Amino acid sequence: MTPPIREQLDDPADAVESGQRKMDWARQHMPIMAALREEFEATQPFADQRIGMAMHVEAKTAILADVLAAGGAEVAITGCNPLSTHDDVSAALDAVDGVTSYARRGVDDDEYYAAIEAVIEHEPTITVDDGMDLVAAIHEDYPELIDSIVGGAEETTTGVHRLRAMDEDGALEYPMFAVNDTPMKRLFDNVHGTGESSLASIAMTTNLSWAGKTVVVAGYGHCGKGVAKKASGQNANVVVTEVEPRRALEAHMEGYDVLPMAEAAKKGDVFITTTGNRDVIVDEHFDAMQDGVLLANAGHFDVEIDLDALSEKAVDTYEARDGVQAYEMADGRRLNVLAEGRLVNLATPIALGHPVEVMDQSFGVQAVSVRELVENGDDYEPGVHDVPDELDKEVAEIKLDAEGVAYDELTGDQREYMGSWQHGT
């Protein structure tokens, strides 16, 4: 069995101290989580609950786990990506009362899934996932636990897509909240979080400027919109590739060049995939690319760039910088892959993930979703469910109050007017 991370480290005390500093910094800038922690400490809504988590274990996620534990839960957590864990934060989280962390950076596939199994051995009554690996493992290998699981919450686009496919096949056997699909998640985390953190991680990893470069953004969903918007704001020329005609038209009407990837491959200096799908950049595209291009994935799993095909084409490969692998072609061109094709905003050596304020909002939705499952879980059948809108609004209201932002409310007459078909225009 995989031991908790503090049993894996040579100097756990130093790691705990370092991780606690990171958590303290994040905590100062997460007013939503602070407000929910105060509520949960007083009401203990998660007493007798065991919460299993598979997420990116860094400072902001640690605050979520800490808040759930403060509400009475026994929390077991591991990573959802082999390269996104901060070992010191994982160690600090493992030292929190009520939390056991198995997450460690740089694990191989066997170690990754062994850590997920270690979380499952806690027999969770609630799951909190980023990418659905935990849910999949429970259904495939531990179906006997399903009857005791109240429900779960899924953080990210790819995980929700997988859950909906599972639901359509009739294979999802407990209720899951699609946290990713709430306005508080999509409008801020996916747009501003992915846009800012991906570009920041690429810039810090490469020490290169965005100004004047042609940035090819694959996919124009919420994440792609954020990457395109932020890149344009830093004076890059943006090209969008899409497979959905309305999104392609939207990108065109918002001022971006829209091209098939086969054409964009000839023009780009930096390629950033945001699709959540596989084989977005493939063999034929590598042939068309110019020397020195950067290839990065801001979608989810490491399948958006066909690294097997790129490896077969390369006559040499070497580490050009920390977090950058150069693939040299027979004609001398070098194509540079960041973070092994994994999430560039979380998996480069210096990656920090989304800004703290953004994740405060997303994890606020996670926390109230878990509270809803505990309080009203019997109201939800197995399958994928939208987070109740009043919970999303609750998180927004906490944030606005913390920021000192006042806003209007509808009057009684306005509510009547908007709710009636009898009033004319």
Backbone torsions as a table, in degrees:
resi	resn	phi	psi	omega
1	MET	NA	140.0	177.8
2	THR	-65.9	125.6	178.5
3	PRO	-79.6	158.7	172.7
4	PRO	-57.0	155.9	-170.2
5	ILE	-61.3	-34.0	-178.1
6	ARG	-63.5	-23.2	176.4
7	GLU	-82.6	-10.3	-179.4
8	GLN	-96.2	-16.7	-172.7
9	LEU	-94.4	147.5	178.2
10	ASP	-71.0	-36.9	-178.1
11	ASP	-132.0	74.2	-175.2
12	PRO	-64.2	-29.9	-177.4
13	ALA	-63.5	-45.6	178.6
14	ASP	-63.7	-39.3	179.2
15	ALA	-64.0	-42.4	179.6
16	VAL	-61.1	-45.0	-179.5
17	GLU	-61.8	-44.1	179.0
18	SER	-63.6	-45.2	179.8
19	GLY	-64.3	-36.9	178.4
20	GLN	-64.1	-36.4	176.5
21	ARG	-62.4	-42.7	179.0
22	LYS	-64.6	-41.4	178.4
23	MET	-65.4	-40.4	179.4
24	ASP	-62.0	-39.9	179.0
25	TRP	-64.3	-47.0	179.9
26	ALA	-61.9	-43.5	-176.8
27	ARG	-57.9	-36.6	-179.4
28	GLN	-62.1	-24.8	-173.3
29	HIS	-113.3	21.6	-179.2
30	MET	-126.2	72.9	-176.3
31	PRO	-66.0	-29.5	178.0
32	ILE	-64.2	-48.0	-179.3
33	MET	-65.8	-33.2	177.4
34	ALA	-64.3	-43.0	-179.9
35	ALA	-65.9	-41.7	179.5
36	LEU	-68.9	-35.8	177.9
37	ARG	-61.5	-42.5	178.9
38	GLU	-61.2	-43.6	178.4
39	GLU	-63.8	-46.9	-175.1
40	PHE	-68.0	-36.9	177.4
41	GLU	-61.0	-38.0	-177.2
42	ALA	-75.6	-36.4	-171.9
43	THR	-101.9	-18.4	179.6
44	GLN	49.6	55.6	-176.9
45	PRO	-68.9	-19.4	-174.0
46	PHE	-105.1	14.6	177.1
47	ALA	-56.0	134.9	-179.9
48	ASP	73.5	5.1	176.7
49	GLN	-97.4	143.0	174.0
50	ARG	-113.3	117.0	-175.3
51	ILE	-106.9	118.9	175.7
52	GLY	-97.7	131.0	-175.5
53	MET	-128.5	138.2	169.7
54	ALA	-129.9	101.4	-172.9
55	MET	-145.9	176.8	174.5
56	HIS	-74.5	110.8	-172.0
57	VAL	-89.2	92.2	173.2
58	GLU	-138.0	-170.3	-164.6
59	ALA	-59.9	-42.7	-177.0
60	LYS	-67.7	-42.4	177.2
61	THR	-61.4	-36.8	179.4
62	ALA	-60.9	-35.7	178.4
63	ILE	-65.7	-40.8	176.3
64	LEU	-59.1	-49.1	-179.6
65	ALA	-61.2	-40.7	179.2
66	ASP	-62.9	-41.2	-179.5
67	VAL	-66.2	-41.4	178.3
68	LEU	-64.1	-39.9	177.4
69	ALA	-66.0	-37.8	178.2
70	ALA	-63.1	-25.2	177.3
71	GLY	-85.5	9.9	173.7
72	GLY	104.4	-2.1	-176.7
73	ALA	-79.7	152.4	162.4
74	GLU	-92.6	118.9	-173.8
75	VAL	-112.0	130.4	171.0
76	ALA	-121.9	131.4	-172.8
77	ILE	-137.6	147.0	169.7
78	THR	-143.2	178.5	-177.0
79	GLY	-80.9	159.5	174.8
80	CYS	-112.9	9.0	178.9
81	ASN	-154.5	132.4	-176.0
82	PRO	-63.5	-17.4	-174.9
83	LEU	-116.4	5.5	-173.6
84	SER	-99.8	-9.5	-178.7
85	THR	-73.4	138.9	167.0
86	HIS	-98.6	111.7	-172.9
87	ASP	-59.1	-37.2	-179.2
88	ASP	-67.8	-37.8	176.8
89	VAL	-66.9	-41.4	177.9
90	SER	-59.0	-41.2	178.9
91	ALA	-66.4	-42.5	178.4
92	ALA	-63.7	-37.8	178.8
93	LEU	-68.0	-37.6	178.5
94	ASP	-64.1	-23.3	179.5
95	ALA	-85.4	-7.2	178.9
96	VAL	-75.9	135.3	177.8
97	ASP	-57.9	128.5	177.1
98	GLY	90.8	-0.5	-177.9
99	VAL	-122.2	135.9	170.7
100	THR	-123.0	124.1	-178.5
101	SER	-114.1	129.2	177.7
102	TYR	-108.3	1.5	-173.2
103	ALA	-73.0	135.7	174.6
104	ARG	-147.9	142.2	-177.9
105	ARG	-76.5	146.0	171.2
106	GLY	79.5	20.5	180.0
107	VAL	-77.3	154.5	174.3
108	ASP	-84.8	179.7	-175.1
109	ASP	-60.6	-42.1	-178.9
110	ASP	-63.8	-42.9	179.4
111	GLU	-67.0	-37.4	179.1
112	TYR	-59.6	-50.3	-177.5
113	TYR	-75.1	-26.8	174.8
114	ALA	-65.0	-36.5	178.1
115	ALA	-68.4	-37.2	175.4
116	ILE	-62.6	-41.6	177.9
117	GLU	-64.1	-35.5	177.9
118	ALA	-62.3	-39.3	175.5
119	VAL	-63.6	-43.7	-177.6
120	ILE	-64.9	-29.2	179.7
121	GLU	-66.2	-13.5	172.7
122	HIS	-77.7	-4.3	179.7
123	GLU	54.9	65.0	-176.5
124	PRO	-62.8	145.4	172.3
125	THR	-96.7	-15.0	177.0
126	ILE	-140.7	141.2	175.9
127	THR	-117.7	143.2	175.5
128	VAL	-128.4	118.4	-166.2
129	ASP	-128.3	156.2	172.5
130	ASP	-134.5	90.4	-178.1
131	GLY	113.7	-9.7	172.0
132	MET	79.1	6.8	-179.5
133	ASP	-62.0	-37.8	-179.6
134	LEU	-66.6	-45.7	178.4
135	VAL	-60.9	-43.7	-179.3
136	ALA	-62.4	-43.6	-178.5
137	ALA	-63.9	-40.1	179.1
138	ILE	-63.1	-45.9	-178.0
139	HIS	-67.3	-36.9	-175.7
140	GLU	-81.3	-39.1	-170.1
141	ASP	-116.3	-17.5	-177.0
142	TYR	-133.7	51.0	-176.8
143	PRO	-62.4	-20.7	-179.8
144	GLU	-66.4	-15.6	-179.8
145	LEU	-85.7	-15.3	-168.9
146	ILE	-61.0	-39.0	-177.6
147	ASP	-62.4	-24.4	-178.7
148	SER	-95.9	1.3	-179.8
149	ILE	-93.0	122.9	-179.6
150	VAL	-70.3	-41.4	-178.2
151	GLY	165.4	-171.8	-178.4
152	GLY	-154.0	176.0	-179.7
153	ALA	-135.6	137.0	-178.7
154	GLU	-115.6	130.6	-170.1
155	GLU	-83.8	-35.4	-162.5
156	THR	-123.6	163.2	-175.9
157	THR	-56.8	-50.1	-177.8
158	THR	-60.5	-42.4	179.3
159	GLY	-62.7	-40.2	178.6
160	VAL	-66.9	-39.8	176.2
161	HIS	-59.2	-45.1	179.9
162	ARG	-64.0	-41.4	179.9
163	LEU	-64.2	-40.9	-179.8
164	ARG	-65.7	-38.6	176.6
165	ALA	-64.2	-40.8	177.5
166	MET	-63.4	-41.4	179.4
167	ASP	-64.4	-43.7	179.8
168	GLU	-62.0	-30.6	177.7
169	ASP	-82.4	-1.3	-178.8
170	GLY	72.0	22.6	-174.7
171	ALA	-102.4	-9.9	-179.0
172	LEU	-87.2	117.6	-168.1
173	GLU	-109.8	9.1	168.5
174	TYR	-146.4	160.1	-174.6
175	PRO	-71.5	139.2	178.0
176	MET	-129.3	132.2	174.2
177	PHE	-86.8	131.7	177.0
178	ALA	-86.5	76.3	-178.0
179	VAL	-57.9	-36.5	-179.4
180	ASN	-55.8	-30.0	-171.3
181	ASP	-87.2	0.4	178.7
182	THR	-76.5	151.7	175.0
183	PRO	-55.8	-39.7	-178.4
184	MET	-65.9	-22.9	176.2
185	LYS	-88.3	-55.0	-172.9
186	ARG	-66.5	-42.5	-172.8
187	LEU	-74.2	-21.0	-175.5
188	PHE	-118.9	-56.4	180.0
189	ASP	-61.7	-53.8	-174.9
190	ASN	-69.1	-39.6	-177.4
191	VAL	-81.4	-65.4	-174.6
192	HIS	-76.3	-41.8	-178.7
193	GLY	-62.1	-56.1	-178.9
194	THR	-64.2	-42.5	-179.3
195	GLY	-60.7	-51.5	-176.2
196	GLU	-69.7	-46.6	-173.5
197	SER	-71.2	-35.5	179.3
198	SER	-65.8	-47.6	-179.2
199	LEU	-66.4	-39.0	179.3
200	ALA	-63.9	-43.0	-178.9
201	SER	-65.5	-41.8	178.6
202	ILE	-63.5	-45.5	-178.5
203	ALA	-63.5	-44.0	-179.0
204	MET	-69.5	-34.5	-178.6
205	THR	-71.8	-35.9	-175.0
206	THR	-100.6	-20.7	-173.8
207	ASN	61.1	33.6	179.6
208	LEU	-114.4	152.6	-179.0
209	SER	-86.9	155.9	172.7
210	TRP	-88.3	-24.1	-172.1
211	ALA	-59.7	127.0	176.0
212	GLY	82.4	-9.1	-179.8
213	LYS	-81.3	153.6	172.6
214	THR	-95.7	116.0	-177.7
215	VAL	-106.5	121.1	177.9
216	VAL	-97.0	118.3	180.0
217	VAL	-105.8	115.3	179.9
218	ALA	-89.9	112.5	-178.3
219	GLY	100.8	133.9	-179.6
220	TYR	-126.1	43.4	167.1
221	GLY	-79.4	-161.1	-177.3
222	HIS	-61.3	-41.9	179.2
223	CYS	-66.7	-44.8	179.0
224	GLY	-62.0	-38.9	177.3
225	LYS	-61.1	-42.0	179.8
226	GLY	-64.2	-45.1	179.7
227	VAL	-63.0	-45.2	-179.6
228	ALA	-62.5	-45.0	-178.7
229	LYS	-62.3	-45.8	-177.5
230	LYS	-70.7	-37.4	178.3
231	ALA	-65.8	-42.4	177.4
232	SER	-62.2	-38.5	178.9
233	GLY	-65.9	-18.4	176.4
234	GLN	-103.7	24.6	170.7
235	ASN	69.5	29.0	170.9
236	ALA	-90.6	156.8	170.6
237	ASN	-90.9	125.5	-171.6
238	VAL	-109.4	130.4	172.2
239	VAL	-116.4	133.2	179.3
240	VAL	-110.9	137.6	169.6
241	THR	-114.0	143.0	-176.6
242	GLU	-149.0	159.0	173.8
243	VAL	-114.5	-9.5	-177.4
244	GLU	-105.4	119.3	-170.7
245	PRO	-60.1	-36.4	-178.0
246	ARG	-71.1	-36.8	176.6
247	ARG	-70.1	-37.7	175.9
248	ALA	-60.5	-42.6	178.8
249	LEU	-66.2	-39.9	177.8
250	GLU	-59.7	-45.9	178.9
251	ALA	-62.3	-40.4	178.7
252	HIS	-62.6	-44.8	-176.7
253	MET	-76.6	-11.4	173.7
254	GLU	-95.7	9.0	168.7
255	GLY	99.3	4.2	-179.5
256	TYR	-93.9	150.7	169.7
257	ASP	-71.0	138.0	178.0
258	VAL	-121.3	122.4	-176.1
259	LEU	-139.4	155.8	167.0
260	PRO	-65.7	153.0	-178.6
261	MET	-59.0	-33.4	179.9
262	ALA	-60.1	-33.8	177.6
263	GLU	-84.4	-41.3	-179.5
264	ALA	-62.1	-31.8	-178.1
265	ALA	-58.9	-28.0	-179.2
266	LYS	-77.0	-21.8	-170.1
267	LYS	-104.7	-25.0	-167.6
268	GLY	-75.7	146.1	168.3
269	ASP	-99.3	-34.2	179.3
270	VAL	-132.4	134.3	178.5
271	PHE	-118.6	125.8	-179.1
272	ILE	-127.6	115.2	179.2
273	THR	-90.5	139.2	-178.8
274	THR	-137.2	28.5	-168.0
275	THR	-93.1	-28.7	-170.9
276	GLY	76.1	4.7	-178.7
277	ASN	-109.6	172.9	-177.9
278	ARG	-99.6	161.5	171.3
279	ASP	55.7	46.5	178.1
280	VAL	-81.8	-40.0	174.0
281	ILE	-117.8	118.2	-170.5
282	VAL	-131.0	-173.0	-172.3
283	ASP	-45.3	-53.2	-175.6
284	GLU	-63.8	-30.6	-179.7
285	HIS	-71.5	-37.0	178.1
286	PHE	-60.2	-36.7	-179.1
287	ASP	-62.0	-30.4	-174.2
288	ALA	-91.0	-11.4	-172.5
289	MET	-77.5	151.8	-179.9
290	GLN	-88.2	164.7	-178.5
291	ASP	-60.8	135.7	172.4
292	GLY	89.1	4.6	-177.9
293	VAL	-63.5	155.2	174.7
294	LEU	-107.6	134.6	179.8
295	LEU	-119.8	120.1	-175.9
296	ALA	-137.5	149.4	178.6
297	ASN	-115.1	123.6	174.5
298	ALA	-119.5	21.7	179.6
299	GLY	-89.7	-92.5	173.9
300	HIS	-151.0	-94.4	-174.8
301	PHE	-70.8	164.2	-174.5
302	ASP	-84.5	49.5	-179.3
303	VAL	-121.8	-0.2	-175.9
304	GLU	-74.5	-32.4	175.2
305	ILE	-106.3	126.9	-176.9
306	ASP	-77.6	85.7	-176.1
307	LEU	-70.5	-27.4	176.7
308	ASP	-64.2	-45.4	178.8
309	ALA	-64.9	-38.9	179.7
310	LEU	-65.4	-40.5	178.6
311	SER	-63.5	-39.3	179.3
312	GLU	-66.7	-33.1	179.1
313	LYS	-74.1	-29.7	-171.3
314	ALA	-72.3	138.8	172.3
315	VAL	-92.2	-15.3	176.7
316	ASP	-157.7	150.0	174.5
317	THR	-141.9	140.6	-176.6
318	TYR	-156.3	162.1	178.4
319	GLU	-82.4	109.4	-178.7
320	ALA	-77.8	-37.5	174.8
321	ARG	-150.6	166.6	173.6
322	ASP	-56.7	121.5	179.6
323	GLY	86.4	2.8	-179.8
324	VAL	-127.0	119.0	177.3
325	GLN	-106.7	121.7	179.3
326	ALA	-90.9	134.2	174.8
327	TYR	-114.4	114.0	-177.6
328	GLU	-93.7	126.2	-180.0
329	MET	-85.3	167.2	-178.0
330	ALA	-61.9	-28.4	-179.7
331	ASP	-89.0	6.1	176.7
332	GLY	96.2	-10.9	178.0
333	ARG	-66.4	145.3	177.2
334	ARG	-118.5	124.2	177.1
335	LEU	-109.7	125.5	-170.0
336	ASN	-107.4	119.9	-178.9
337	VAL	-102.0	128.2	179.2
338	LEU	-94.3	139.4	170.7
339	ALA	57.2	33.5	177.9
340	GLU	58.5	24.8	-179.0
341	GLY	77.7	5.2	177.0
342	ARG	-88.8	-179.4	-174.9
343	LEU	-54.1	114.7	-170.9
344	VAL	-69.8	-26.8	-178.7
345	ASN	-81.8	-6.3	-178.2
346	LEU	-127.9	-19.0	-168.6
347	ALA	-110.8	-5.4	172.9
348	THR	-73.2	159.6	-176.3
349	PRO	-57.7	-26.8	-177.5
350	ILE	-110.3	10.3	-174.8
351	ALA	-66.5	141.9	179.6
352	LEU	-119.1	-1.7	-177.9
353	GLY	75.5	-166.8	-176.9
354	HIS	-64.7	155.9	174.8
355	PRO	-55.5	149.8	-175.5
356	VAL	-57.5	-46.1	-175.5
357	GLU	-61.7	-35.6	179.7
358	VAL	-66.3	-45.7	-178.0
359	MET	-72.5	-22.5	172.4
360	ASP	-56.9	-42.5	-179.9
361	GLN	-69.2	-48.8	-177.8
362	SER	-63.0	-43.6	-178.6
363	PHE	-74.6	-23.5	170.7
364	GLY	-61.7	-42.3	177.7
365	VAL	-65.2	-40.0	176.7
366	GLN	-58.4	-47.1	-174.7
367	ALA	-63.5	-44.4	-179.1
368	VAL	-72.8	-25.4	175.4
369	SER	-67.8	-41.4	176.4
370	VAL	-63.5	-41.7	177.4
371	ARG	-59.5	-41.7	179.2
372	GLU	-62.6	-40.3	179.0
373	LEU	-62.9	-41.6	-179.7
374	VAL	-67.0	-41.9	-174.5
375	GLU	-80.6	-34.1	-172.2
376	ASN	-135.7	28.0	-175.5
377	GLY	-57.9	-31.1	-179.0
378	ASP	-67.1	-14.6	-179.3
379	ASP	-80.0	-7.5	-173.3
380	TYR	-116.5	124.7	176.2
381	GLU	-78.5	162.6	172.7
382	PRO	-54.5	139.7	-178.6
383	GLY	136.3	-176.2	-179.8
384	VAL	-94.7	130.3	-177.7
385	HIS	-124.9	144.4	169.6
386	ASP	-69.6	144.5	172.5
387	VAL	-67.1	130.4	178.6
388	PRO	-51.7	134.2	-172.2
389	ASP	-61.2	-31.0	-178.7
390	GLU	-67.0	-26.3	176.9
391	LEU	-71.8	-41.0	177.6
392	ASP	-62.2	-42.6	178.4
393	LYS	-65.8	-36.0	178.2
394	GLU	-57.9	-43.8	179.7
395	VAL	-65.5	-41.2	178.1
396	ALA	-62.9	-40.2	-179.5
397	GLU	-65.4	-39.8	177.3
398	ILE	-61.1	-42.5	-178.6
399	LYS	-65.8	-45.6	180.0
400	LEU	-62.3	-40.7	178.4
401	ASP	-63.3	-42.2	179.5
402	ALA	-65.1	-32.2	-178.8
403	GLU	-86.3	-4.4	-178.3
404	GLY	70.0	29.5	-178.1
405	VAL	-99.2	123.3	177.3
406	ALA	-100.0	150.3	-179.3
407	TYR	-146.1	161.5	-176.5
408	ASP	-79.1	163.9	172.2
409	GLU	-127.0	152.4	176.7
410	LEU	-66.8	141.4	172.2
411	THR	-78.1	169.1	177.0
412	GLY	-59.3	-42.5	178.9
413	ASP	-63.5	-39.1	179.3
414	GLN	-65.5	-40.5	178.2
415	ARG	-63.3	-42.4	179.1
416	GLU	-62.8	-43.6	-178.6
417	TYR	-62.1	-45.8	-176.6
418	MET	-70.5	-21.6	-177.5
419	GLY	-98.7	6.0	-174.6
420	SER	-117.2	142.2	174.7
421	TRP	-94.8	-5.6	-173.6
422	GLN	-88.3	-20.3	178.9
423	HIS	-76.5	133.6	177.1
424	GLY	-80.7	175.1	177.8
425	THR	-89.0	NA	NA
